Amino acid sequence: TAFFMMINKVARKVKEAFPDAVIGTFICVLGIEIPACEIEDNVMICYACADEDFRAPILDPSTAEYTSNYFANMHRDVIPFWAENACTVTMYHYYLCHSFGEEFVWPIWYRIQADLQGYMKLGIDGVTTDGVADLDAFSSWLSFYGGEGNASNFWKMNELLSWLYQKLLWNPYEDIPSLITYFCDKVYGAASPYMQEYYRLLEQGFAEGSQVKLDLLHIIIHSSTYYRYFIKKPGIGHPLLDTLEQAYNAAEGTAKDTIEYIWKTIEKNLKQFRSF
């Protein structure tokens, strides 16, 4: 409340000098709780989804079934408040920002779709996202949490997720299975059927693994945790490797290099387990 009282004071001063201007502020951890004061009508909010849990849409009450994390469970109540009380709201997500993104991909395209549909209904103005960049700074961020720090490999592992995210920003009601088929046909050519099966297996493993109690599934989850709960426990390790080997054998050109990286990365991570 004290923070937003200060923001209100700035907003009033700005309005005196520039009646048509707005001021912006981030909400990340500070500001997650709803303030007791009213908000001036020229305050713009960029809401960063601290500790968002990737297993359920951010506005879905079922988030509470997955985690007891305070921030993850506050979002579904606080975001509608800001949609109603700020003059403009943009969302700052971490869909493409995780420290082991060169080791695995979140199969969260349906979660993203549900989030964006919910924002449309609330009248949220837009989405800005943290994510990959071909910069040394991003590579340093990856390695800080234990990743290898190669941003180009992040692209290889996350190319479908990145593309689906952009398509859903244009139209959150797109048919995702049709989009995946289209993407695989265009990008992987003769390997398309095998890559479609690869992504289907990832969805299956993520859905089954999500039922296992974890404290929080967010951007700094170690790759070993991901592979244990979403690949090993659902029993999709060998089917994934077999499918990727078939995809590699069928592929040509640069697609072959990308598939090889995905295949060998998954194989390397699964070898940490005695059996899978």
Phi, psi and chi 1 to 4 in degrees:
 res  aa     phi    psi   chi1   chi2   chi3   chi4
   1 THR       -  -42.3  -61.1      -      -      -
   2 ALA   -61.4  -39.8      -      -      -      -
   3 PHE   -60.4  -46.0  175.4   79.2      -      -
   4 PHE   -77.6  -22.4  -76.4  103.1      -      -
   5 MET   -64.1  -38.2  -71.5  175.9   67.3      -
   6 MET   -67.0  -43.7  179.6  -88.6  -69.5      -
   7 ILE   -60.0  -42.7  -67.0  -65.9      -      -
   8 ASN   -59.6  -40.3  -78.1  -20.2      -      -
   9 LYS   -62.9  -43.7 -174.6  174.4 -179.0  178.8
  10 VAL   -63.0  -43.5  174.9      -      -      -
  11 ALA   -60.7  -40.1      -      -      -      -
  12 ARG   -66.4  -40.0  -71.1 -169.4  -67.2  -90.8
  13 LYS   -64.0  -41.6  -69.4  -72.4 -172.0 -178.8
  14 VAL   -64.0  -42.8  169.0      -      -      -
  15 LYS   -62.6  -34.7 -177.6  178.4  -76.4 -170.2
  16 GLU   -61.6  -41.0  -69.8  174.5    6.3      -
  17 ALA   -87.7  -33.9      -      -      -      -
  18 PHE  -137.0   85.8  -54.7   98.7      -      -
  19 PRO   -58.3  -26.9  -24.9   35.3      -      -
  20 ASP   -96.9    0.6  -64.1  -32.9      -      -
  21 ALA   -85.4  159.0      -      -      -      -
  22 VAL  -124.1  157.5  -61.5      -      -      -
  23 ILE  -115.0  150.8   69.8  163.9      -      -
  24 GLY  -119.8  148.9      -      -      -      -
  25 THR  -145.1  147.0 -177.4      -      -      -
  26 PHE   -83.1  147.1  -83.6   94.1      -      -
  27 ILE  -120.1  122.4  -67.3  177.4      -      -
  28 CYS  -126.9  -83.5 -173.0      -      -      -
  29 VAL   -98.0  -53.2  175.1      -      -      -
  30 LEU   -65.9  123.4 -177.7   64.6      -      -
  31 GLY   104.1   -4.1      -      -      -      -
  32 ILE   -63.4  -36.6  -69.4  -67.7      -      -
  33 GLU   -77.3  146.0  -68.7 -167.8   18.1      -
  34 ILE   -69.6  126.0  -64.9  173.3      -      -
  35 PRO   -72.1  154.2   26.7  -34.3      -      -
  36 ALA   -77.9  -21.8      -      -      -      -
  37 CYS   -87.2  158.0   60.8      -      -      -
  38 GLU   -75.4  165.2  -66.4 -172.4    1.5      -
  39 ILE  -113.1  133.2  -53.3  -60.2      -      -
  40 GLU   -59.1  151.9  -66.8  -67.7  -34.5      -
  41 ASP   -81.6    6.7   62.1    4.7      -      -
  42 ASN  -118.0   28.6   60.6  -26.1      -      -
  43 VAL  -103.5  124.4  173.6      -      -      -
  44 MET  -104.4  134.2  175.6  177.3   65.5      -
  45 ILE  -111.6  132.3  -63.3  -64.0      -      -
  46 CYS  -110.4  110.2 -177.3      -      -      -
  47 TYR   -96.5  109.6 -171.4   99.4      -      -
  48 ALA   -91.6  125.7      -      -      -      -
  49 CYS   -84.2   73.0  -56.8      -      -      -
  50 ALA   -57.9  133.6      -      -      -      -
  51 ASP    55.4   34.9  -77.0   -9.4      -      -
  52 GLU   -66.0  137.6   60.5  178.6  -42.4      -
  53 ASP   -94.5  125.0 -167.0  -57.6      -      -
  54 PHE   -77.6   -3.3  -73.0  129.9      -      -
  55 ARG   -81.4  -17.9  -72.4  169.1  -70.5 -174.2
  56 ALA  -140.9  149.9      -      -      -      -
  57 PRO   -54.4  145.2  -26.4   35.4      -      -
  58 ILE   -65.3  -26.0 -159.8  162.4      -      -
  59 LEU   -95.5    1.1  -62.4  171.6      -      -
  60 ASP   -83.4  128.1 -167.9  -31.9      -      -
  61 PRO   -59.1  -20.5  -23.3   33.7      -      -
  62 SER   -68.3   -8.7   66.1      -      -      -
  63 THR   -51.4  -38.3  -58.2      -      -      -
  64 ALA   -64.0  -21.8      -      -      -      -
  65 GLU   -74.3  -21.9  -61.1  173.9    9.8      -
  66 TYR   -97.5  -33.2  -66.1  111.1      -      -
  67 THR  -147.9  150.6 -179.9      -      -      -
  68 SER   -98.9    5.2   59.8      -      -      -
  69 ASN   -57.9  130.0 -179.4  -87.3      -      -
  70 TYR   -58.9  -50.9  177.4   78.0      -      -
  71 PHE   -67.3  -42.5  -64.0  114.0      -      -
  72 ALA   -59.0  -32.3      -      -      -      -
  73 ASN   -89.9  -10.2  -75.6  -58.1      -      -
  74 MET   -83.0  -27.2  -75.6  -67.4  -71.9      -
  75 HIS   -56.2  -43.3  -64.0  -45.3      -      -
  76 ARG   -65.0  -21.1   63.1  178.5  175.3  -88.4
  77 ASP   -95.7  -33.9  -62.2  -39.9      -      -
  78 VAL   -82.0  -37.5  177.9      -      -      -
  79 ILE   -59.5  -45.8  -67.9  169.9      -      -
  80 PRO   -60.3  -33.7  -26.4   36.8      -      -
  81 PHE   -60.1  -47.9  168.0   83.1      -      -
  82 TRP   -69.6  -33.6  -73.7  114.6      -      -
  83 ALA   -59.6  -31.1      -      -      -      -
  84 GLU   -89.0  -27.7 -175.6  176.0  -13.6      -
  85 ASN  -110.8  -14.5  -71.6  -82.4      -      -
  86 ALA   -99.4  150.6      -      -      -      -
  87 CYS   -69.5  -30.2   70.3      -      -      -
  88 THR  -146.7  138.7  -60.5      -      -      -
  89 VAL  -131.6  127.5  178.5      -      -      -
  90 THR  -119.7  149.8   57.2      -      -      -
  91 MET  -103.3  137.5  -57.6  -58.7  -59.7      -
  92 TYR  -114.8  102.5 -172.0   99.1      -      -
  93 HIS  -104.4  168.3  -89.0  -71.2      -      -
  94 TYR  -121.0   32.0  -61.4   89.3      -      -
  95 TYR   -58.7  -39.7  -59.1  136.8      -      -
  96 LEU  -112.7   31.7  -67.4  171.6      -      -
  97 CYS  -136.7   87.9  178.8      -      -      -
  98 HIS  -143.3  146.2   56.5  106.4      -      -
  99 SER   -69.2  -18.6   50.2      -      -      -
 100 PHE  -114.5   32.1  -72.2   88.8      -      -
 101 GLY   -66.1  -14.4      -      -      -      -
 102 GLU   -86.8   -6.2   57.8 -159.1  -10.4      -
 103 GLU  -103.9  -24.8  -60.2  -69.1  -32.5      -
 104 PHE  -160.4  165.2   66.2   86.5      -      -
 105 VAL  -120.1  138.0   57.8      -      -      -
 106 TRP   -74.9  120.5  -60.5  114.2      -      -
 107 PRO   -83.8   67.6   29.9  -31.5      -      -
 108 ILE  -112.4   26.8   57.2  170.3      -      -
 109 TRP   -65.1  -32.7   27.4   86.5      -      -
 110 TYR   -73.0  -32.4  -71.5  103.7      -      -
 111 ARG   -65.6  -43.7 -178.0 -100.0  163.9  100.6
 112 ILE   -60.6  -43.8  -66.9  173.8      -      -
 113 GLN   -59.0  -45.3 -177.2  176.4   55.6      -
 114 ALA   -64.3  -40.3      -      -      -      -
 115 ASP   -59.3  -49.4  -72.4  -11.5      -      -
 116 LEU   -67.0  -37.2  -63.1  179.2      -      -
 117 GLN   -63.2  -41.6  -70.3  177.4    2.2      -
 118 GLY   -62.5  -39.2      -      -      -      -
 119 TYR   -67.0  -37.5  -63.9  155.8      -      -
 120 MET   -59.9  -43.2  -72.9 -175.6   68.1      -
 121 LYS   -65.7  -32.4  -66.5  173.3 -177.5  176.0
 122 LEU   -82.3  -14.5  -72.1  174.9      -      -
 123 GLY    82.9   22.7      -      -      -      -
 124 ILE   -60.7  139.4  -61.4  -68.6      -      -
 125 ASP   -81.9  -26.4  -62.9  -81.1      -      -
 126 GLY   179.5  179.8      -      -      -      -
 127 VAL  -132.1  131.7  176.2      -      -      -
 128 THR  -122.0  142.8 -179.7      -      -      -
 129 THR  -130.5  143.4 -173.5      -      -      -
 130 ASP   -78.6  146.8 -160.3   -1.1      -      -
 131 GLY  -175.6 -162.8      -      -      -      -
 132 VAL   -72.5  151.6  -63.8      -      -      -
 133 ALA  -149.3  146.5      -      -      -      -
 134 ASP   -83.4   61.9  -63.9  -41.0      -      -
 135 LEU  -132.5  151.0  -60.3  171.2      -      -
 136 ASP   -60.6  -32.6  -69.7  -20.7      -      -
 137 ALA   -62.2  -39.9      -      -      -      -
 138 PHE   -70.4  -39.9 -175.1   77.5      -      -
 139 SER   -60.2  -37.3  -65.2      -      -      -
 140 SER   -65.3  -38.4  -61.8      -      -      -
 141 TRP   -63.8  -41.7 -171.8   87.7      -      -
 142 LEU   -59.2  -48.3  -72.0  172.6      -      -
 143 SER   -72.2  -23.4   58.3      -      -      -
 144 PHE   -59.7  -38.1  178.3   79.1      -      -
 145 TYR   -93.1    2.5  -74.5  103.5      -      -
 146 GLY   113.9   -4.6      -      -      -      -
 147 GLY   -72.8  173.0      -      -      -      -
 148 GLU   -79.7  -17.3  -66.0 -177.1    3.8      -
 149 GLY    84.1   28.2      -      -      -      -
 150 ASN  -112.6  102.2 -169.2  -32.2      -      -
 151 ALA   -66.9  -30.2      -      -      -      -
 152 SER   -64.8  -34.3   64.3      -      -      -
 153 ASN   -71.6  -26.9  -71.2  -23.6      -      -
 154 PHE   -58.2  -43.8 -168.3  109.1      -      -
 155 TRP   -60.8  -44.2  -77.8  108.4      -      -
 156 LYS   -59.3  -41.9  -71.2  178.9 -178.8  177.5
 157 MET   -76.1  -26.7 -172.4   61.7   73.7      -
 158 ASN  -115.7   18.8  -69.2  -87.8      -      -
 159 GLU   -65.5  -39.9   58.1 -175.4    4.2      -
 160 LEU   -67.1  -46.5  174.2   67.8      -      -
 161 LEU   -58.0  -43.9  175.6   61.4      -      -
 162 SER   -61.2  -44.0  -57.4      -      -      -
 163 TRP   -68.7  -43.8 -175.3   78.5      -      -
 164 LEU   -62.5  -39.1  -74.0  173.9      -      -
 165 TYR   -58.6  -46.0 -179.1   29.7      -      -
 166 GLN   -66.3  -39.6  -58.7  -51.0  -48.0      -
 167 LYS   -63.2  -41.0  -64.7  -66.5  -72.3 -174.9
 168 LEU   -71.1  -26.9  -67.8  170.1      -      -
 169 LEU   -64.2  -34.5  -76.9  171.1      -      -
 170 TRP   -74.5  -37.6  -76.7  103.2      -      -
 171 ASN  -152.7   99.4  177.5   10.8      -      -
 172 PRO   -67.4   -5.3  -21.0   34.1      -      -
 173 TYR  -104.7   15.6  -68.0   91.4      -      -
 174 GLU   -61.0  154.6  -72.3  -93.2   21.5      -
 175 ASP   -86.0  108.1 -178.3   69.1      -      -
 176 ILE   -64.7  -45.3  -70.6  177.8      -      -
 177 PRO   -56.7  -39.1  -27.9   37.2      -      -
 178 SER   -65.9  -38.5  -63.8      -      -      -
 179 LEU   -64.1  -41.6  -72.3  177.8      -      -
 180 ILE   -64.4  -42.2  -67.6  175.9      -      -
 181 THR   -60.9  -46.3  -61.2      -      -      -
 182 TYR   -60.1  -46.3  177.3   82.7      -      -
 183 PHE   -61.3  -48.4  178.6   89.6      -      -
 184 CYS   -64.1  -39.0  -70.1      -      -      -
 185 ASP   -62.3  -43.9  -72.8  -12.5      -      -
 186 LYS   -73.8  -37.8  -68.0  -67.7 -174.9 -179.5
 187 VAL   -91.2  -39.3  173.6      -      -      -
 188 TYR  -105.9   -7.6  -58.6  120.6      -      -
 189 GLY    58.4 -124.1      -      -      -      -
 190 ALA   -64.4  -18.1      -      -      -      -
 191 ALA   -86.2    1.5      -      -      -      -
 192 SER   -54.2  -48.3  174.3      -      -      -
 193 PRO   -59.4  -36.5  -22.1   33.3      -      -
 194 TYR   -72.9  -38.0  -53.2  111.2      -      -
 195 MET   -70.7  -33.8  -67.4  -54.3  -69.5      -
 196 GLN   -62.4  -39.2  -70.4  179.2   54.5      -
 197 GLU   -68.0  -37.8  175.2   63.2    7.1      -
 198 TYR   -57.6  -48.2  159.7   68.9      -      -
 199 TYR   -69.0  -32.3  -70.0  118.7      -      -
 200 ARG   -65.3  -41.6 -171.9 -160.7   67.0   77.6
 201 LEU   -63.8  -39.1  -74.2  167.8      -      -
 202 LEU   -61.5  -42.9  -71.8 -177.0      -      -
 203 GLU   -60.6  -44.4  -70.2  178.4   18.1      -
 204 GLN   -61.4  -47.6  174.3 -171.5  -36.3      -
 205 GLY   -63.7  -38.4      -      -      -      -
 206 PHE   -68.3  -41.1 -166.6   72.3      -      -
 207 ALA   -64.0  -44.1      -      -      -      -
 208 GLU   -70.9  -42.2  -67.3  179.9   15.0      -
 209 GLY   -67.2  -27.1      -      -      -      -
 210 SER   -66.6  -19.2  -68.4      -      -      -
 211 GLN   -79.1  -11.5  -56.6  -53.6  -48.1      -
 212 VAL   -85.6  134.7  179.1      -      -      -
 213 LYS   -69.2  116.4  179.1   65.0  174.6  176.1
 214 LEU  -118.8  155.3  -62.8  177.3      -      -
 215 ASP   -63.8  -47.2  178.5   49.1      -      -
 216 LEU  -163.8  136.8 -176.8   67.8      -      -
 217 LEU  -109.1   95.0 -167.0   65.9      -      -
 218 HIS  -137.4 -164.8   65.5  -21.3      -      -
 219 ILE   -72.3  -12.7   62.1  172.2      -      -
 220 ILE  -112.2   21.9   58.5  172.5      -      -
 221 ILE   -63.9  131.0  -72.5  -68.1      -      -
 222 HIS   -68.6  148.4 -163.7  -81.0      -      -
 223 SER   -59.5  -33.6   59.3      -      -      -
 224 SER   -63.7  -35.2   61.0      -      -      -
 225 THR   -67.4  -44.1  -58.5      -      -      -
 226 TYR   -58.0  -49.4  176.4   87.9      -      -
 227 TYR   -66.6  -33.9  -82.8   92.0      -      -
 228 ARG   -66.2  -47.5  179.5  178.0  -63.0  108.1
 229 TYR   -88.1  -28.5  -74.4   98.3      -      -
 230 PHE  -113.2   -7.9  -58.9  103.9      -      -
 231 ILE  -121.5  -55.1  -54.8  -63.8      -      -
 232 LYS   -68.2  -55.5  179.5 -179.4 -177.5  -67.0
 233 LYS   -61.4  -40.4  -75.3 -176.9  178.4  -66.2
 234 PRO   -73.4   -7.0  -18.1   32.0      -      -
 235 GLY    75.0   31.4      -      -      -      -
 236 ILE  -106.7    9.2   63.0  169.6      -      -
 237 GLY   -60.8  -56.2      -      -      -      -
 238 HIS   -65.3  -44.3  -72.9  -67.5      -      -
 239 PRO   -57.4  -37.7  -28.4   36.7      -      -
 240 LEU   -62.5  -48.2  -85.7  178.7      -      -
 241 LEU   -65.2  -40.0  -66.5  178.4      -      -
 242 ASP   -63.6  -43.1  -67.8  -16.4      -      -
 243 THR   -65.2  -42.1  -62.0      -      -      -
 244 LEU   -68.7  -34.3  -72.8  167.8      -      -
 245 GLU   -64.3  -42.2 -177.2  176.6    9.6      -
 246 GLN   -63.7  -40.9  -68.7  174.1  -57.8      -
 247 ALA   -62.8  -43.3      -      -      -      -
 248 TYR   -60.7  -43.4  175.4   78.8      -      -
 249 ASN   -66.9  -28.9  -69.4  -28.0      -      -
 250 ALA   -87.9  -20.5      -      -      -      -
 251 ALA   -79.8  163.0      -      -      -      -
 252 GLU  -137.4  159.9  -62.8  178.4   -7.5      -
 253 GLY    65.7 -146.8      -      -      -      -
 254 THR   -65.9  -26.5   56.8      -      -      -
 255 ALA   -60.7  -34.0      -      -      -      -
 256 LYS   -63.8  -40.2 -160.5  173.8 -171.8   74.3
 257 ASP   -65.0  -42.7  -64.7  -25.6      -      -
 258 THR   -64.0  -45.6  -62.1      -      -      -
 259 ILE   -63.3  -40.4  -67.1  169.4      -      -
 260 GLU   -61.1  -40.8 -177.4  179.5   27.0      -
 261 TYR   -63.1  -46.0  174.9   78.3      -      -
 262 ILE   -61.3  -47.2  -63.2  171.4      -      -
 263 TRP   -58.9  -52.4  175.0   26.1      -      -
 264 LYS   -69.7  -30.7  -64.6  -56.2 -179.5 -177.1
 265 THR   -68.8  -44.1  -60.7      -      -      -
 266 ILE   -65.0  -42.4  -67.5  176.0      -      -
 267 GLU   -59.7  -44.6 -176.2  177.5   54.4      -
 268 LYS   -60.5  -44.0  175.7 -167.3   70.8  176.9
 269 ASN   -69.8  -33.8  -82.7  -79.0      -      -
 270 LEU   -74.2  -22.0  -73.4  173.8      -      -
 271 LYS   -69.9  -11.6  -77.2 -178.1  177.0  178.9
 272 GLN   -70.9  -17.8   69.1 -176.1  -61.2      -
 273 PHE   -96.5  146.3  -55.8  109.6      -      -
 274 ARG   -62.0  -38.2 -178.9  174.3  -61.3  176.4
 275 SER  -150.1  153.4   64.3      -      -      -
 276 PHE  -148.6      -   57.1   87.2      -      -
